[in-house]
Amino acid sequence: MAVLPETPTPEDQAIIDKMTTMWTNFVKYGDPTPETTELLPVKWIPITEDTLNYLEIDIEQTLKKRAIQERIAFWDLYYKMNKQHIKGYRNTEL
């Protein structure tokens, strides 16, 4: 009993092709999008402390910044205000 249809829709196949290519590129080059192509028109820029980029993978790929910004902002502020009370693993950058 199959959960998914035997033949993917054209949209599903496009995403399968993108994901397969990105995983292959990551294994070969250490970069899922070493160059832009017709299949992968957006360069996935690595995350940094200042620019929390992520790639939204759908029919159209979009490079976005800082997923769920509102929820993350609360925890960023919480840890900054309470860093002296945090016990256990110490990250010197807190």
Order of alpha helices (4+ residues) and beta strands (2+ residues): alpha-beta-beta-alpha
